[in-house]
Amino acid sequence: MATTATVPHAAGGGPDPTARPPKAGRTGVLRRRPWLAAVFLLPALVLLGALVVYPIGYSVYRSLMDADGSGFAGLDNFRAIFTDDETLTAFRNNLVWVVLAPALCTALGLIFAVLTERVRWGTAFKMLVFMPMAVSMLASGIIFRLVYEQDPDRGIANAAWTTVHDTFAETSPWPDARPRQDAPLRSSGHGDWTTRDIARAGDPVALPLVGIPPKQAAGEQPAARPAPGGNGEVTGVVWLDFVKGGRSEHGVVDQREKALSGVTVEAVKDGRKVASTTTRADGTFTLPAAADGARLRLPATNFAAPYNGVDWLGPALVTPAIIGSYVWMWAGFAMVLIAAGLAGVPRELLEQARVDGASEWKVFRRITVPLLAPVLGVVVVTLMINVLKIFDLVYIIAPGATQKDANVLALQLYLKSFGGSADQGVGSAIAVVLLLLVVPVMVVNIRRLRRESRR
């Protein structure tokens, strides 16, 4: 049965003068005057074409040309990037970035947002965590290049690490020391030095060493000549057998020569340590009677180089170290978005779960995280797109010696296009591949946004 629309009437039976006529649809206006839509869209379309469409089209065209653009290369440039070791390393590193960096930033952002929700100083903490977002990638790269310096006197990471290490481990007193070629010591092949002759009670043993800068031993006491030991004890002295100017007799303690204190001396019989001691402030030492008839050994711990921390920018750790600097910058971004999503979570659900006896961990895992899933998806996808294009941090932080180990696609694109042997055909091919890697992530993000808008 057909229906007819009724028009409200006035009390006297005529039409209601206050009734408003139905509005014409927006599509009707655009259909009647399409030029109006074109006028408004034209500036945006021009900018979009000049800044997006044209560069993409030209990159695709340039990727099919040779190095100087004078000849057609076909798919040779794409074949080259998938057979080049440096580019394959960049692919692997980009995969590490996509897996680790968004996951770490999102996890830290979620933890910070949840833990600071109930504390009074939560806003101040969030401000501090978000503050690195105000720092450019260039400045952040310079900062962390200094943080990761190998020298503990300059790099804060190794300064902290060596402080912790030296708290629990003894440092070598004289790492540069070594015996002379004619000294009564021979190398055991493991960094140790052992006397050629057997030590006897009553016959002091002289263990001269060289290789120590005079300034390093300037604060030591003058070396003393050891007295013969009593009751079968073995005595001796360890000293710096060198005087500035070279006027000293080798193998003999002179008055101007410095003692080496704190040196470990061991007595060894048949490869087994039977006694051990350390030298005094004047360089002398005394071993018990068990050392009689043993060989004396200066263990390798006396000559081990001082601990200088971790080689953060070495081949093994350069990529994780740079990812750490990225997390420092972008964890605040994730935290702010997740905190905004957390503010919209119905508190009734959380309180009801706690009333029902759920622990805080169950409330977090079963209610908070599922309700935050859309926000977490936004953060992860945004960071994935961002790290696929990472360039600044890698280029600035990675030293020249390990830049190949930290290489990523965006950096490889730059090096191939504008490096020493520039090949813009291969560089454009890398740009096309990078675009193809970013497009699926963008499509997923757009579809998710559309689903959210329909709800």
Phi, psi and omega per residue, in radians:
M1 nan 2.279 -3.138
A2 -1.292 2.542 3.128
T3 -1.929 2.601 3.117
T4 -2.148 2.451 3.116
A5 -1.338 2.410 3.132
T6 -1.736 2.465 3.132
V7 -1.837 2.231 -3.137
P8 -1.069 2.456 -3.114
H9 -1.936 2.758 3.058
A10 -1.368 3.030 -3.087
A11 -1.069 -0.530 -3.106
G12 -1.508 0.100 3.114
G13 1.745 -0.207 3.126
G14 -1.512 3.091 3.121
P15 -1.183 2.614 -3.122
D16 -1.308 2.063 -3.112
P17 -1.196 -0.327 -3.132
T18 -1.503 -0.155 -3.115
A19 -1.233 2.363 -3.133
R20 -1.606 2.418 3.091
P21 -1.211 2.657 3.129
P22 -1.108 2.482 -3.117
K23 -1.324 2.517 3.046
A24 -1.291 2.448 -3.121
G25 -1.170 2.698 3.137
R26 -1.120 -0.619 3.141
T27 -1.108 -0.560 3.104
G28 -1.111 -0.683 3.110
V29 -1.124 -0.775 -3.115
L30 -1.180 -0.574 3.125
R31 -1.244 -0.660 -3.135
R32 -1.286 -0.553 -3.112
R33 -2.313 1.225 -3.120
P34 -1.116 -0.451 3.135
W35 -1.101 -0.472 3.126
L36 -1.174 -0.740 3.076
A37 -1.124 -0.673 3.137
A38 -1.110 -0.667 -3.140
V39 -1.098 -0.736 -3.126
F40 -1.292 -0.567 -3.102
L41 -1.480 -0.334 -3.043
L42 -1.016 -0.848 3.134
P43 -1.039 -0.714 3.132
A44 -1.170 -0.678 3.131
L45 -1.170 -0.655 3.108
V46 -1.112 -0.820 3.120
L47 -1.108 -0.744 3.134
L48 -1.083 -0.730 3.136
G49 -1.188 -0.704 -3.087
A50 -1.282 -0.628 -3.029
L51 -1.729 -0.286 -3.081
V52 -2.172 -1.026 -3.014
V53 -1.152 -0.847 -3.118
Y54 -1.095 -0.822 3.095
P55 -1.034 -0.668 3.134
I56 -1.163 -0.815 3.138
G57 -1.084 -0.731 -3.139
Y58 -1.191 -0.616 3.099
S59 -1.119 -0.727 3.088
V60 -1.088 -0.780 3.107
Y61 -1.086 -0.784 -3.079
R62 -1.190 -0.495 3.135
S63 -1.199 -0.282 3.130
L64 -1.686 0.054 -3.136
M65 -1.881 2.928 -3.121
D66 -1.390 -2.946 -2.980
A67 -1.054 -0.779 -3.108
D68 -1.685 0.048 3.079
G69 1.379 0.202 -3.093
S70 -1.599 -0.294 -3.083
G71 -2.399 2.756 -3.128
F72 -1.436 2.254 -3.106
A73 -1.932 -0.201 -3.126
G74 1.138 -2.299 -3.123
L75 -1.644 0.210 -3.124
D76 -1.089 -0.636 3.138
N77 -1.138 -0.695 3.106
F78 -1.208 -0.626 3.086
R79 -1.143 -0.598 -3.123
A80 -1.198 -0.704 -3.076
I81 -1.245 -0.438 3.130
F82 -1.584 0.039 3.045
T83 -2.084 -0.020 3.141
D84 -1.569 2.246 -3.083
D85 -1.101 -0.693 -3.119
E86 -1.147 -0.708 3.129
T87 -1.200 -0.655 3.092
L88 -1.139 -0.636 3.040
T89 -1.099 -0.688 3.098
A90 -1.104 -0.686 3.081
F91 -1.070 -0.808 -3.130
R92 -1.093 -0.757 3.142
N93 -1.151 -0.654 3.075
N94 -1.101 -0.631 3.080
L95 -1.117 -0.725 3.085
V96 -1.079 -0.750 3.121
W97 -1.066 -0.823 -3.079
V98 -1.121 -0.585 -3.106
V99 -1.389 -0.801 -2.975
L100 -1.509 -0.882 -2.979
A101 -1.072 -0.899 3.116
P102 -1.101 -0.642 -3.141
A103 -1.130 -0.776 -3.131
L104 -1.166 -0.779 3.135
C105 -1.082 -0.773 -3.118
T106 -1.164 -0.748 -3.138
A107 -1.096 -0.809 3.117
L108 -1.133 -0.729 3.113
G109 -1.070 -0.703 3.107
L110 -1.136 -0.770 -3.141
I111 -1.100 -0.816 -3.133
F112 -1.096 -0.754 -3.094
A113 -1.120 -0.710 -3.107
V114 -1.281 -0.761 -3.058
L115 -1.256 -0.520 -3.111
T116 -1.583 0.060 -3.096
E117 -1.190 -0.556 -3.010
R118 -1.879 0.060 -3.107
V119 -1.753 2.628 -3.075
R120 -1.210 -0.585 -3.104
W121 -1.641 0.343 -3.122
G122 -1.060 -0.678 -3.128
T123 -1.130 -0.737 3.111
A124 -1.119 -0.704 3.126
F125 -1.124 -0.760 3.128
K126 -1.086 -0.650 3.117
M127 -1.107 -0.718 3.134
L128 -1.165 -0.696 -3.131
V129 -1.223 -0.611 -3.114
F130 -1.398 -0.324 -3.053
M131 -0.974 -0.667 3.116
P132 -1.030 -0.338 3.086
M133 -1.108 -0.391 3.113
A134 -1.370 -0.173 -3.131
V135 -1.607 2.357 3.125
S136 -1.236 2.821 3.089
M137 -1.055 -0.653 3.124
L138 -1.072 -0.876 -3.133
A139 -1.130 -0.698 3.122
S140 -1.100 -0.692 3.104
G141 -1.098 -0.718 3.113
I142 -1.135 -0.721 -3.141
I143 -1.057 -0.856 -3.063
F144 -1.359 -0.343 2.983
R145 -1.108 -0.637 3.072
L146 -1.332 -0.663 3.138
V147 -1.050 -0.678 -3.061
Y148 -1.597 0.216 3.115
E149 -0.986 2.441 -3.131
Q150 -1.173 -0.626 -3.131
D151 -1.221 2.077 3.138
P152 -1.085 -0.364 3.115
D153 -1.308 -0.242 -3.117
R154 -2.074 -0.692 -3.089
G155 -1.582 2.135 -3.070
I156 -1.199 -0.533 3.137
A157 -1.111 -0.835 3.128
N158 -1.308 -0.470 3.060
A159 -1.090 -0.784 3.117
A160 -1.201 -0.711 -3.092
W161 -1.170 -0.766 3.137
T162 -1.182 -0.570 3.089
T163 -1.089 -0.785 3.100
V164 -1.138 -0.753 -3.114
H165 -1.108 -0.822 -3.091
D166 -1.203 -0.318 3.078
T167 -1.201 -0.586 -3.068
F168 -1.901 -0.148 -3.121
A169 -2.247 2.449 3.134
E170 -1.318 2.495 3.102
T171 -1.663 2.670 -3.132
S172 -1.280 2.320 -3.088
P173 -1.274 -0.682 -3.061
W174 -2.354 1.332 -3.034
P175 -1.176 -0.406 -3.084
D176 -1.625 -0.004 -3.050
A177 -1.260 2.604 3.071
R178 -2.788 2.677 3.105
P179 -1.424 2.796 3.030
R180 -1.230 2.865 3.123
Q181 -1.129 -0.544 -3.126
D182 -1.688 0.209 -3.120
A183 -1.305 2.774 -3.130
P184 -1.378 0.661 -3.128
L185 -2.293 2.540 3.095
R186 -2.301 2.644 -3.109
S187 -1.393 2.455 3.089
S188 -1.626 -0.042 3.131
G189 1.566 -0.083 -3.137
H190 -2.118 0.388 -3.101
G191 1.578 -0.132 3.111
D192 -1.511 2.766 3.034
W193 -2.245 2.222 -3.060
T194 -2.143 2.512 3.140
T195 -1.169 2.533 3.128
R196 -1.268 -0.594 -3.089
D197 -1.829 2.830 3.093
I198 -1.395 2.418 3.114
A199 -1.423 2.438 3.136
R200 -2.165 2.532 3.082
A201 -1.121 2.432 3.135
G202 1.509 -0.097 3.129
D203 -2.115 1.660 -3.079
P204 -0.988 2.513 -3.099
V205 -1.818 2.239 3.107
A206 -1.761 2.183 -3.125
L207 -2.151 1.450 -3.118
P208 -1.401 2.520 3.105
L209 -2.299 2.696 3.087
V210 -2.348 -3.028 3.096
G211 1.572 -0.068 -3.133
I212 -1.657 2.212 3.095
P213 -1.021 2.381 -3.128
P214 -0.975 -0.583 3.132
K215 -1.133 -0.574 -3.120
Q216 -1.195 -0.564 -3.128
A217 -1.758 0.207 -3.060
A218 -1.110 -0.555 -3.104
G219 -1.472 -0.035 -3.128
E220 -1.392 2.750 3.094
Q221 -1.305 2.767 3.029
P222 -1.089 2.501 -3.135
A223 -1.191 2.494 3.137
A224 -1.912 2.604 3.076
R225 -1.418 2.195 -3.051
P226 -1.264 2.543 3.068
A227 -1.568 2.660 3.082
P228 -1.040 2.435 -3.112
G229 -1.368 2.632 3.064
G230 -1.825 2.875 3.117
N231 1.004 0.633 3.087
G232 1.368 0.137 -3.124
E233 -1.304 2.648 3.102
V234 -1.855 2.238 -3.129
T235 -2.066 2.920 3.120
G236 -3.124 -3.045 -3.125
V237 -2.574 2.508 3.030
V238 -2.107 2.185 -3.067
W239 -2.602 2.926 3.086
L240 -1.491 1.847 -3.050
D241 -1.484 1.097 -3.099
F242 -2.775 2.401 3.055
V243 -2.200 2.390 3.135
K244 -0.995 2.185 -3.046
G245 1.831 -0.299 3.051
G246 1.395 0.152 -3.092
R247 -1.588 1.345 3.075
S248 -2.661 2.705 3.130
E249 -1.575 2.217 -3.090
H250 -1.185 2.389 3.074
G251 1.441 0.047 -3.125
V252 -2.212 2.353 -3.130
V253 -1.280 2.080 3.053
D254 -1.752 2.803 -3.081
Q255 -1.169 -0.489 -3.094
R256 -1.534 -0.111 -3.100
E257 -1.480 2.580 -3.011
K258 -1.656 2.524 3.063
A259 -1.371 2.697 3.059
L260 -1.987 1.767 -3.096
S261 -1.527 2.757 3.065
G262 1.353 0.181 3.131
V263 -1.441 2.292 3.117
T264 -1.413 2.277 3.103
V265 -2.151 2.238 -3.109
E266 -2.082 2.562 3.030
A267 -1.798 2.234 -3.019
V268 -2.180 2.274 3.040
K269 -2.231 2.151 3.135
D270 0.979 0.680 3.115
G271 1.347 0.078 -3.097
R272 -2.021 2.334 3.131
K273 -1.311 2.193 -3.130
V274 -1.924 -0.290 3.126
A275 -2.806 2.759 -3.132
S276 -2.684 2.607 3.094
T277 -2.769 3.060 3.063
T278 -2.199 2.677 -3.098
T279 -1.285 2.607 3.123
R280 -1.424 -3.070 -3.123
A281 -1.099 -0.491 3.126
D282 -1.634 0.155 3.081
G283 1.538 -0.155 -3.106
T284 -1.446 2.783 3.112
F285 -2.556 2.783 3.117
T286 -2.389 2.239 3.096
L287 -1.941 2.576 -3.129
P288 -1.170 3.064 -3.070
A289 -1.066 -0.379 3.133
A290 -1.121 -0.319 3.139
A291 -1.423 -0.159 3.137
D292 -1.125 2.179 -3.127
G293 1.530 0.095 3.129
A294 -1.822 2.870 3.010
R295 -1.600 2.509 3.122
L296 -1.624 2.434 -3.080
R297 -2.261 2.384 2.970
L298 -1.751 1.836 -3.049
P299 -1.162 2.844 -3.072
A300 -1.122 -0.362 3.136
T301 -1.094 -0.402 3.101
N302 -1.231 -0.412 -2.999
F303 -2.080 0.127 3.132
A304 -1.169 2.422 3.125
A305 -1.120 2.544 3.139
P306 -1.096 2.586 -3.116
Y307 -1.279 2.092 -3.088
N308 -1.886 0.309 3.079
G309 1.606 -2.841 -3.057
V310 -1.768 2.478 3.083
D311 -1.433 1.384 -3.051
W312 -1.044 -0.617 -3.077
L313 -1.765 0.373 3.036
G314 -1.365 3.062 -3.081
P315 -1.018 -0.566 -3.041
A316 -1.405 -0.567 -2.983
L317 -2.021 0.035 -3.023
V318 -1.148 -0.723 3.140
T319 -1.182 -0.853 3.061
P320 -1.025 -0.618 3.133
A321 -1.135 -0.722 3.132
I322 -1.209 -0.653 3.077
I323 -1.065 -0.651 3.084
G324 -1.043 -0.704 3.098
S325 -1.172 -0.611 3.094
Y326 -1.160 -0.733 3.119
V327 -1.094 -0.675 3.100
W328 -1.004 -0.641 -3.115
M329 -1.385 -0.759 -2.899
W330 -1.769 -0.108 3.066
A331 -1.108 -0.583 3.092
G332 -1.148 -0.659 3.076
F333 -1.055 -0.821 3.119
A334 -1.106 -0.695 -3.116
M335 -1.101 -0.739 -3.096
V336 -1.150 -0.782 3.127
L337 -1.120 -0.752 -3.126
I338 -1.192 -0.651 3.095
A339 -1.111 -0.640 3.079
A340 -1.143 -0.704 3.079
G341 -1.183 -0.617 -3.137
L342 -1.176 -0.525 3.117
A343 -1.168 -0.403 3.122
G344 -1.614 0.027 3.112
V345 -1.290 2.240 3.131
P346 -1.059 2.123 -3.115
R347 -1.207 -0.395 -3.134
E348 -1.102 -0.659 3.129
L349 -1.121 -0.754 -3.131
L350 -1.150 -0.790 -3.117
E351 -1.165 -0.656 3.126
Q352 -1.126 -0.678 3.112
A353 -1.144 -0.681 3.119
R354 -1.190 -0.665 3.099
V355 -1.107 -0.629 3.125
D356 -1.303 -0.001 3.058
G357 1.713 0.145 3.134
A358 -1.271 2.418 3.081
S359 -1.295 2.898 -3.133
E360 -1.083 -0.617 3.124
W361 -1.147 -0.710 3.112
K362 -1.188 -0.680 3.090
V363 -1.072 -0.746 3.135
F364 -1.144 -0.788 -3.031
R365 -1.368 -0.630 -3.020
R366 -1.671 -0.387 -3.063
I367 -2.097 -0.968 -3.029
T368 -1.094 -0.914 -3.093
V369 -1.098 -0.817 3.094
P370 -1.042 -0.681 3.124
L371 -1.213 -0.451 3.117
L372 -1.588 0.057 -3.071
A373 -0.963 -0.771 3.107
P374 -1.051 -0.723 3.132
V375 -1.173 -0.738 3.111
L376 -1.075 -0.644 3.083
G377 -1.096 -0.732 3.100
V378 -1.052 -0.790 -3.096
V379 -1.129 -0.825 -3.092
V380 -1.100 -0.823 -3.110
V381 -1.123 -0.740 3.118
T382 -1.062 -0.758 -3.136
L383 -1.238 -0.579 3.091
M384 -1.106 -0.774 3.093
I385 -1.093 -0.675 -3.113
N386 -1.161 -0.768 -3.073
V387 -1.325 -0.406 3.056
L388 -1.106 -0.424 -3.116
K389 -1.850 0.227 -3.071
I390 -1.059 2.337 -3.103
F391 -2.521 -0.907 -2.963
D392 -1.011 -0.903 -3.056
L393 -1.073 -0.744 -3.114
V394 -1.158 -0.756 -3.090
Y395 -1.136 -0.617 -3.053
I396 -1.538 -0.754 -3.023
I397 -1.357 -0.765 -3.044
A398 -1.192 2.179 3.072
P399 -1.159 2.865 -3.139
G400 -1.045 -0.571 -3.099
A401 -1.209 -0.510 -3.091
T402 -2.076 0.264 3.139
Q403 -1.128 -0.583 3.108
K404 -1.150 -0.589 3.134
D405 -1.273 -0.452 -3.136
A406 -1.759 0.127 -3.013
N407 -1.046 2.493 3.062
V408 -2.268 2.981 -3.014
L409 -1.089 -0.749 -3.124
A410 -1.120 -0.687 3.099
L411 -1.208 -0.701 3.103
Q412 -1.122 -0.628 3.063
L413 -1.042 -0.801 -3.135
Y414 -1.143 -0.775 -3.104
L415 -1.155 -0.671 3.134
K416 -1.246 -0.608 -3.073
S417 -1.438 -0.627 -3.011
F418 -2.253 0.210 3.141
G419 -1.356 -2.854 -3.104
G420 -1.061 -0.817 3.098
S421 -1.887 1.355 -3.028
A422 -1.133 2.294 3.072
D423 -2.407 1.574 -3.054
Q424 -1.266 -0.260 3.020
G425 -1.179 -0.842 3.087
V426 -1.167 -0.686 3.112
G427 -1.075 -0.721 3.097
S428 -1.165 -0.615 3.090
A429 -1.115 -0.690 3.076
I430 -1.120 -0.665 3.117
A431 -1.112 -0.689 3.116
V432 -1.148 -0.748 3.119
V433 -1.104 -0.719 3.114
L434 -1.099 -0.684 3.083
L435 -1.101 -0.746 3.133
L436 -1.118 -0.511 3.097
L437 -1.319 -0.560 -3.110
V438 -1.391 -0.596 -3.048
V439 -0.993 -0.827 3.139
P440 -1.030 -0.664 3.118
V441 -1.145 -0.683 3.118
M442 -1.170 -0.684 3.124
V443 -1.091 -0.764 3.098
V444 -1.056 -0.720 -3.128
N445 -1.158 -0.715 -3.137
I446 -1.149 -0.741 3.111
R447 -1.100 -0.684 3.133
R448 -1.157 -0.692 3.110
L449 -1.131 -0.652 3.105
R450 -1.158 -0.700 3.101
R451 -1.115 -0.688 3.114
E452 -1.133 -0.648 -3.116
S453 -1.226 -0.431 3.141
R454 -1.354 -0.341 -3.083
R455 -1.302 nan nan
